[in-house]
Amino acid sequence: MSPSTAASSLSEQEIRKEIESITLPSYFPTYKQQCKEVAENFFNCFSSRSIKTQKGDRLAGVNGLRQCSQELSKYRECMEQP
C-alpha cells in the first residue's frame, strides 16, 4: 500500500490523532520537577534522532518525533497530570 493510499484510508479522527501524537506540546521544553526523568528521556531521544542527515533535510524533526513517540507520550502524560 502506498503512503497516499494509506493516508486516504485513515479517518479524519485518526489523522488528527497521528498529528497530535507527533506535535510538540505548548509547554515544551519545560517540565515539572516530578517529570524530570521522563522529560530528559524524551529530550535526549528527540535530540539524538532529529539530526539532519542531509543538507536541507526538512523532515528531521518530524522523523525524530515519530521515533520518540513513546517518550513524548510519557512526557505529555506526566506534564498534564494535576
Stockholm file with secondary structure:
# STOCKHOLM 1.0

chainA/1-82         MSPSTAASSLSEQEIRKEIESITLPSYFPTYKQQCKEVAENFFNCFSSRSIKTQKGDRLAGVNGLRQCSQELSKYRECMEQP
#=GR chainA/1-82 SS CCHHHHHHTSCHHHHHHHHHHTSCCTTTTCCCGGGHHHHHHHHHHHHHHCCCSSTTCTTHHHHHHHHTHHHHHHHHHHHTCC
#=GC SS_cons        CCHHHHHHTSCHHHHHHHHHHTSCCTTTTCCCGGGHHHHHHHHHHHHHHCCCSSTTCTTHHHHHHHHTHHHHHHHHHHHTCC
//
